[in-house]
Amino acid sequence: MPGGEGLTSPHPAAEDAAGAPAARLQTLDLIRGVAVLGILAINIAGFAGPMIGSTTPNLPDAVSPLDEAAWAFGFFVFEGKMRALFTLLFGAGIVLFWERCEATDRDGDSLQLRRLGWLLLFGLAHYLLLWWGDILFLYAACGIAALLLRPLGDRTLLGLALVLYYAWHVWGMLDAATAIEAEKAALAHHASAAQLQLLAERLEPMRTWAAQELREAHLGWLDLLRVKLVDRPFWPIEVVSGAFSETLPLMLIGIVLYRRGVFDGRISRRRLADVSFACTFGGLALTAMFLAWAWPRHFPPVTMHAALVWGLAMPHVLGGVGYAGLLVMVAPRLGATWLGGRIADAGRMAFSNYILTSLVMTFVFQGWGLGLFGQVRPATQWLFVLGGWALMLGWSGRWLRHFRRGPLEWLWRCLVEHRLLNNRMN
């Protein structure tokens, strides 16, 4: 999960010197901490493998009712909503970084481009060296587009974001409608031969890819690197092409929310509460309605894929906005608690925690480590999630007692500033 200036704040005193209120930055850190913890709850299925486990718990093999319940819980609370939450924050961070640069008479646009350029390289390295599920490259690419659109007014940005977001999602659902109907007919045992053929054509790539992942999971680290370099060198670009129309609109919405005072208290608390509760309730209610259909049918893969990529666009964005607003409301009290402080520390080091999570989880599951890939069911995966949360909450605070920034946040800023910065606390 990306961090750094405008995303993970450095030492609060530095922020105050730049004119940014410490309370606002602590709120952003707290929200970001929740997001980086929540992302692991979704990514764990991809880490444990195979990838199709992120779409349905019953491929490549059927699981127990307990596993389905554990998977459904993560789907209801975290799926899509945490990704939306963090993407909104990334958009807000673009403006925050620009404001801080301009306040110190530096060119915010050029420095932001430099930041995002380095993030592209970090993302490529993350993909090649650790995990296929990298989002840094995607965020950097979409961040560059958001930066170019930043001068537009709020209404224009919001209109552009909503048109792009929903046009892409509606088009995707229309394209998938025939296959979804075929799967529904097959589940009801009255599918035609043509529908069964179409369904088989949609399922075959999923099964083939899962089998390939299971084979590759036994490879050593160097062999996996060779596979990525030789067989899938353009994977990060493919991810951008597939997710650009979701990620960029969410960043633009994040820019608008930041400008409208959602993250710094300028919006009235009554209005923030109304919007936050309405969005959260709407997002969770729509998710629950879909779960009520999908769970009794054991999460059929074609429909689940269409829903996760396109069909659940509304609950995802509602959940992300709602969660952000609720966290802003509780931040003053939660941030003053021991747990809130640890979550904020994890948010300040979100970039380092994101990469650390990938390092630990790929070691646990890949063949070059403990080799548990494909062996851990959804219910048991929650033990690894809890362990990952404990690791992030535990080490972040200890590190920040001695250093101003997380290790990767420090490296990233040094690269952007073209100078070696002192990271030790005075």
C-alpha positions in Angstrom: 0.0 0.0 0.0 1.6 3.3 -1.1 2.8 5.7 1.5 5.1 8.7 1.6 4.4 12.4 1.4 0.8 13.2 0.9 -0.1 9.6 1.7 1.8 8.7 4.9 2.7 11.8 6.8 6.2 12.3 8.1 6.8 13.6 11.6 3.9 15.7 12.7 6.2 18.6 13.5 7.3 18.7 9.9 3.6 18.9 8.8 2.9 21.7 11.2 5.8 23.6 9.8 4.4 23.3 6.3 1.1 24.7 7.5 -1.0 21.5 7.6 -2.9 20.9 10.8 -1.7 17.9 12.8 -5.2 16.8 13.5 -6.0 16.5 9.9 -2.9 14.4 9.2 -3.6 12.2 12.2 -7.1 11.6 10.8 -5.7 10.7 7.4 -3.1 8.4 9.0 -5.8 6.7 11.0 -8.0 6.1 8.0 -5.0 4.9 6.0 -4.1 2.5 8.8 -7.6 1.0 8.8 -7.4 0.7 5.0 -4.0 -1.1 4.9 -5.2 -3.5 7.6 -8.4 -4.1 5.8 -6.7 -4.7 2.4 -4.9 -7.7 3.9 -8.2 -9.3 4.7 -9.0 -9.3 1.0 -5.5 -10.0 -0.3 -5.1 -13.0 1.9 -7.1 -15.2 -0.6 -4.7 -14.2 -3.4 -1.6 -14.9 -1.2 -2.9 -18.3 -0.1 -3.9 -19.0 -3.6 -4.9 -19.7 -6.2 -6.1 -16.3 -7.5 -9.6 -17.6 -8.2 -10.0 -17.8 -4.4 -10.4 -14.0 -4.4 -13.5 -14.5 -6.6 -15.1 -17.5 -5.1 -14.1 -19.8 -2.2 -15.3 -23.0 -4.1 -12.7 -23.0 -6.8 -10.5 -24.9 -7.6 -12.2 -27.2 -4.9 -15.3 -27.0 -2.8 -15.0 -25.8 0.8 -16.9 -26.4 4.0 -19.8 -24.2 5.2 -17.5 -22.7 7.8 -15.1 -21.6 5.1 -17.9 -20.1 3.1 -19.1 -18.2 6.1 -15.5 -16.9 6.7 -15.2 -15.9 3.1 -18.6 -14.2 3.2 -17.7 -12.1 6.2 -14.6 -10.7 4.5 -16.7 -10.1 1.4 -19.4 -8.2 3.3 -17.2 -6.0 5.4 -14.0 -5.5 3.4 -14.3 -6.5 -0.3 -14.2 -3.5 -2.6 -14.8 -1.1 0.2 -11.2 -1.1 1.5 -9.8 -0.7 -2.0 -12.2 2.2 -2.6 -11.3 3.7 0.8 -7.6 3.7 0.0 -8.0 4.9 -3.5 -10.0 7.9 -2.2 -7.2 8.6 0.2 -4.6 8.4 -2.6 -6.6 11.1 -4.5 -6.7 13.2 -1.4 -3.0 12.7 -0.9 -2.3 14.1 -4.4 -3.8 17.4 -3.4 -2.3 17.4 0.0 1.2 16.9 -1.4 0.7 19.6 -4.0 -0.5 22.0 -1.3 2.5 21.3 0.9 4.9 21.9 -1.9 3.2 25.1 -3.0 3.2 26.4 0.6 7.0 26.1 0.6 7.4 27.7 -2.9 8.2 24.4 -4.7 6.7 23.1 -7.9 4.1 20.7 -6.6 3.2 19.3 -10.1 6.8 18.4 -11.0 7.6 16.9 -7.6 4.4 14.9 -7.7 5.3 13.5 -11.2 8.7 12.5 -9.8 7.0 10.8 -6.8 4.6 8.9 -9.1 7.4 8.0 -11.5 9.4 6.4 -8.6 6.1 4.6 -7.5 5.9 3.1 -11.0 9.3 1.6 -10.5 8.5 0.4 -7.0 5.4 -1.3 -8.3 7.3 -3.0 -11.1 9.8 -4.3 -8.6 7.1 -5.4 -6.2 5.5 -7.4 -9.0 8.7 -9.0 -10.2 10.3 -9.7 -6.9 7.3 -10.6 -4.7 3.7 -10.8 -5.8 1.5 -10.6 -8.8 -1.2 -8.6 -6.9 0.7 -5.3 -6.9 -1.3 -2.1 -7.0 1.5 0.4 -6.8 2.0 0.5 -10.5 -1.7 0.9 -11.0 -1.9 3.7 -8.5 1.1 5.5 -10.0 -0.3 5.4 -13.5 -3.8 6.5 -12.4 -2.2 9.1 -10.1 -0.5 10.7 -13.1 -3.8 11.1 -14.9 -5.5 12.4 -11.7 -2.7 15.0 -11.3 -3.2 16.2 -14.9 -7.0 16.6 -14.1 -6.4 18.2 -10.7 -6.9 21.9 -11.9 -10.5 21.1 -13.0 -13.3 22.3 -10.7 -15.0 20.0 -8.3 -18.2 19.6 -10.2 -16.3 18.8 -13.4 -14.1 16.3 -11.6 -17.0 14.6 -9.9 -19.1 14.4 -13.1 -16.1 13.0 -15.1 -15.5 10.5 -12.3 -19.1 9.2 -12.1 -19.5 9.0 -15.9 -16.3 7.0 -16.3 -16.9 4.8 -13.3 -20.5 3.8 -14.1 -20.1 3.7 -17.9 -17.3 1.1 -17.5 -19.1 -0.9 -14.9 -22.4 -0.9 -16.8 -20.7 -1.9 -20.0 -18.9 -4.8 -18.2 -22.2 -6.1 -16.8 -23.9 -5.9 -20.2 -21.0 -7.8 -21.7 -21.2 -10.5 -19.0 -25.0 -10.8 -18.9 -25.3 -13.7 -21.3 -22.7 -15.8 -19.4 -24.4 -14.9 -16.1 -27.7 -16.1 -17.5 -26.1 -19.3 -18.7 -24.7 -20.0 -15.2 -28.0 -19.3 -13.6 -29.7 -21.7 -16.0 -27.1 -24.4 -15.2 -27.6 -23.9 -11.5 -31.4 -24.4 -12.1 -30.6 -27.5 -14.3 -32.3 -26.2 -17.4 -29.5 -24.8 -19.4 -29.4 -25.3 -23.1 -26.4 -26.9 -24.9 -25.3 -23.5 -26.1 -25.5 -22.1 -22.6 -23.5 -25.0 -21.2 -20.9 -24.4 -23.9 -20.6 -20.7 -23.1 -20.3 -21.5 -19.4 -17.5 -24.0 -20.1 -15.7 -21.4 -22.2 -15.9 -18.9 -19.3 -14.8 -21.5 -16.7 -11.9 -23.1 -18.6 -9.5 -20.1 -18.4 -10.2 -19.8 -14.6 -9.4 -23.5 -14.0 -6.4 -23.4 -16.3 -5.0 -20.3 -14.6 -5.6 -21.9 -11.2 -3.7 -25.0 -12.2 -0.8 -23.0 -13.6 -0.6 -21.0 -10.3 -0.5 -24.3 -8.3 2.4 -25.5 -10.5 4.3 -22.3 -10.3 3.8 -22.1 -6.5 6.4 -24.9 -6.1 9.1 -23.0 -8.0 12.0 -21.3 -6.4 12.3 -17.5 -6.2 14.6 -17.2 -9.2 12.4 -19.5 -11.3 9.4 -17.4 -10.5 11.2 -14.2 -11.4 12.1 -15.8 -14.7 8.5 -16.7 -15.4 7.4 -13.2 -14.8 10.1 -11.7 -16.9 9.7 -14.1 -19.8 6.0 -15.1 -19.8 4.2 -12.1 -18.2 6.4 -9.0 -18.5 3.5 -6.7 -19.2 1.3 -7.9 -16.4 1.3 -4.5 -14.6 0.2 -2.8 -17.8 -2.6 -5.3 -18.2 -3.7 -4.5 -14.6 -3.8 -0.8 -15.4 -5.9 -1.4 -18.6 -8.4 -3.5 -16.6 -8.7 -1.3 -13.5 -8.1 2.2 -14.8 -11.8 3.0 -15.2 -12.4 2.2 -11.5 -9.2 3.5 -9.9 -9.0 6.9 -11.6 -12.6 7.9 -10.8 -12.2 7.0 -7.2 -9.0 9.1 -7.0 -10.9 12.0 -8.5 -13.7 11.6 -6.0 -11.0 11.6 -3.3 -9.7 14.9 -4.6 -13.2 16.4 -4.4 -13.8 15.1 -0.9 -10.6 16.5 0.3 -11.3 19.9 -1.2 -14.8 19.9 0.3 -13.4 19.5 3.8 -14.4 15.9 4.5 -11.0 15.1 5.9 -10.2 18.2 7.9 -13.5 19.1 9.6 -14.6 22.0 7.4 -17.8 20.1 6.5 -20.4 20.3 9.2 -20.5 17.3 11.5 -24.3 16.9 11.0 -23.9 16.7 7.2 -20.9 14.4 7.5 -22.8 12.1 9.8 -25.9 12.0 7.4 -23.7 11.2 4.4 -21.5 8.7 6.2 -24.3 6.7 7.7 -26.3 6.7 4.5 -23.4 5.6 2.3 -22.3 2.9 4.8 -25.8 1.6 5.2 -26.4 1.7 1.5 -23.1 -0.1 0.6 -23.6 -2.8 3.2 -27.3 -3.3 2.4 -26.5 -3.8 -1.3 -23.7 -6.2 -0.5 -26.0 -8.1 1.8 -28.6 -8.4 -0.9 -26.1 -9.8 -3.3 -24.8 -12.2 -0.6 -28.3 -13.4 0.0 -28.4 -14.6 -3.6 -24.8 -15.8 -4.1 -24.2 -17.6 -0.8 -27.0 -20.2 -1.0 -25.7 -20.9 -4.6 -22.1 -21.4 -3.2 -20.7 -18.3 -5.0 -21.0 -19.3 -8.6 -17.7 -18.2 -10.3 -18.9 -16.5 -13.5 -21.4 -14.3 -11.6 -19.0 -13.6 -8.8 -16.3 -12.4 -11.2 -18.8 -10.1 -12.9 -20.1 -8.8 -9.6 -16.7 -8.1 -8.2 -15.3 -6.5 -11.3 -18.4 -4.6 -12.4 -21.7 -5.3 -10.7 -20.9 -4.2 -7.2 -19.7 -0.8 -8.3 -22.3 1.0 -6.3 -21.8 -0.7 -2.9 -18.0 -0.4 -3.3 -18.0 3.4 -3.7 -20.7 3.9 -1.2 -18.8 1.7 1.3 -15.6 3.5 0.7 -17.1 7.0 1.1 -19.1 5.9 4.1 -16.2 4.3 5.9 -14.1 7.4 5.3 -16.7 9.6 6.8 -17.3 7.4 9.8 -13.6 7.2 10.5 -13.3 11.0 10.3 -16.0 11.3 12.9 -14.5 8.8 15.3 -10.8 9.9 14.7 -10.5 12.4 17.6 -11.6 9.9 20.2 -10.2 6.7 18.6 -6.9 8.5 17.8 -6.4 9.2 21.5 -6.6 5.5 22.5 -3.8 3.0 22.5 -5.3 1.1 19.6 -6.0 4.2 17.6 -2.5 5.4 18.0 -1.2 2.0 16.8 -3.5 2.1 13.7 -2.4 5.7 12.9 1.3 4.5 13.1 0.5 1.7 10.7 -1.1 4.3 8.4 2.0 6.5 8.6 4.0 3.5 7.4 1.4 2.2 4.9 3.9 1.8 2.1 6.4 -0.1 4.3 3.6 -2.2 5.7 2.2 -3.0 2.3 5.5 -4.4 1.1 6.2 -6.1 4.4 2.9 -7.9 4.2 3.8 -9.1 0.7 7.2 -10.3 1.8 5.8 -12.2 4.8 2.8 -13.7 3.1 4.7 -14.8 -0.1 7.3 -16.4 2.2 4.6 -18.2 4.0 2.7 -19.4 0.9 5.2 -19.6 -2.0 7.5 -22.6 -2.7 10.6 -20.6 -2.0 9.3 -20.2 1.6 7.1 -22.4 3.6 5.1 -23.6 0.6 1.6 -23.5 2.0 0.1 -22.2 -1.3 -3.3 -23.8 -2.0 -3.4 -25.6 1.3 -5.0 -23.0 3.6 -8.8 -22.7 3.5 -10.7 -19.4 3.9 -11.6 -19.9 7.6 -7.9 -20.6 8.5 -6.7 -17.7 6.4 -8.1 -15.4 9.0 -5.4 -16.6 11.4 -2.8 -15.2 9.0 -4.8 -12.0 8.7 -4.8 -11.6 12.4 -1.1 -12.3 12.5 -0.4 -9.7 9.8 -2.5 -7.2 11.7 -0.5 -7.8 14.9 2.8 -7.5 13.0 1.8 -4.1 11.4 0.4 -2.7 14.6 3.4 -3.9 16.6 6.4 -2.9 14.6 5.1 0.5 13.3 4.9 2.2 16.6 8.3 0.9 17.7 9.9 2.0 14.5 8.4 5.5 14.7 9.8 6.0 18.2 13.2 6.1 16.6 12.6 7.3 13.1 10.6 10.0 11.4 9.3 7.8 8.6 9.0 4.2 7.7 12.0 2.7 5.8 10.4 2.8 2.4 8.7 6.1 3.0 12.2 7.5 3.8 13.7 5.9 0.7 10.9 7.2 -1.5 11.3 10.8 -0.3 15.1 10.7 -0.6 14.7 9.6 -4.3 12.1 12.4 -4.9 14.2 15.1 -3.1 17.5 13.9 -4.7 19.2 14.0 -1.4 19.9 11.8 1.6 17.5 12.8 4.4 18.0 12.4 8.1 15.5 9.9 9.3 16.5 9.7 12.9 14.4 11.3 15.6 16.2 14.2 17.3 
